[in-house]
Amino acid sequence: MSRKADSSVAEKSAPGLSARLIDKFDAFLATKTLKLTSQRREIIEKILAMPRHFTADDLVDSFVGQRPRVSKATIYRTLGLLHEAAVLEEHNFGEAHKLYEITEGREHHDHLSCTRCHKIIEFFSEEMEAMQDRIAAKLGFHPTHHSQKIYGLCRECWRETQTKA
């Protein structure tokens, strides 16, 4: 099942992003004595064409009917490596599958997740960031990164529940 997202693909097509991601991934693979195969390169190119948030199955579906064939196992293994290399961020929004998004070429953001239609809305709040920093400092904590997910109903789903009541 695909997710809806309020962000476009346009941000990911920034000049040089593909080359930066491939170089970063290639350097990571070298530390594992693995190679950047043509299939792994093609997977990165497909990811760049995906919506902002995508599932492994979305990526597998993008290869249907393509030659040469890229196996489902290769796609899943490569997603794991891309996550380990910090090229992809992995999100679990409480369903049986994970969502991925590229870590580079985007500003920090958090997520609102509609539990009814599964829409994901990205947002940034300076106030929330400042509050998190204050709490961490007060507790002597030194954060390296964070991911904020808020679950509920989006505007459209909320309206539908109100008209049925």
N, C-alpha and C positions, 0 to 999 in steps of 0.2 A: 504494500500500500504506500503510495506516495504521499508526502506531506505538502501542504501549501505553505508558501513563505512570502512575506511581504518585501523581500529584497530581490534585486534583479541579478542577472548574470553579469551585467556590464562592469561591475567593479572588478571582477576576476580577469577581465581582458586587458588589464593595465599593461602598458609596454614593458616587456622584459620579464613579466611574472612567470611565464612558462619556463624561460631559461633559468631564472633564479630557483624555481622549484625543482627543476630537473638537476641542476648543479648541487643543490642542497641534498637531494635524495641520493644522487650518485656518490657524494662524499660520505654519506651515512652508510650506504651499501658497501663501500670500500672498507669501512671499519669492521664489517661483518664478513669480509672476503666474498661478497656477492657482486654480481654484475648488473648494470643497468641494461636490461635486455630491451629489444624492440617492443615486446609486449608490455613491459613495465612503463616504457616511455608512452606508448599508446594509451595506457590506463590513465596516466597523468593528463594527457591531452583531452581524454573523454571527461575527466573530472572537471577540467576547466570549462567545459561546455555544459556542465550540470547546473541545475538550480542551486541556490546558495546552500540549502540543506538537502542531503540526498541519502538514500539507503544503499546498502550493498546490492540489493535487488534492482534498484534503479540503475545502478552502474552496469550490472550484468545484462539487464534489458537493453542498454544502449549498444551492446555488442551483437545482438541477435542478427543473424544473417550476414555478418561481416566476415570477410576472408582477408588474411588468415584468421582462423578461429582463436579466440582467447578463452580458455576454460574458466569455469566458475571458481574452481579451486585456486587458479592463478590470481584471479581478481580478489578473492578473500584473503589470500596470503599477502598480496601486495597492499591491500588496505591496512592490514596489521603492521606491515613494515612502514608504510607512510605515516601511520599514527605514531609508531615508535620513533620515527625520524622527526617528529613534530612538524610534518608537512600538513597533516590533517588533524583536526580536533574531533574527538569522538563524543557524542552526546547521547545520553539515555534519557528519554522523556517518558519513561515508565511503561513502555510497550516491549514486546518481545524482540524488537530489533533496534539497532543503533542508527543514529543519524551522524553524518560526517559533514564537515565544512573545512575549507582551506584556511590555514592559520595566517598566511601572509596576504598582504594587499587589502587588509580590512582593518578598521578601527576596533578597539575593544568594545564589546557590547554584551548585553545580557538578553535573556529570552522570556517572553510570555508564551505559554503553551496552552492552547484551547483543548480542554479534555473532551470536547464533543466533536468538533470538526477537524481537530489536529493541526490547525493553523499555528504557525510559529511567527511571533512578532518580535523583531529585534528592537532593543531600545538602549539608550545610554542615559544615565542620570548622574550628573556631577554630585548632587546631594547624597545619593546612595553610595557612591565611591568614597566621598569624604567621610561618611558615617562608618563605613567598613574600615577605613584607615584609622579613624579615631578608636574604634573598638579594638582593633589589632594592637595599636600602640598602648592602649590602657592595659591590655593583658600581656604585654611584652612579647607579642607574636610578630614575626617578620614574614608576611605573605610573599610568595613568589608569583602566584597567579590565583584567579578564582573564576568560578562559573556560577552565575545566579540564574535560577529557573523559577518562575512563578507560574503556578497552575491555576486554571479557572476557565471562565467562558469568555470568548471574544465578544465584541459588540453585537455582531450578527446573531450568534447563538443565544446571547442573553436576551435580545429582542424576541427571538422565537419562543423562548421559555415564558416570557411575560405575556405574549399574545395568547398562549395556550392556557394560561392560568385563569 
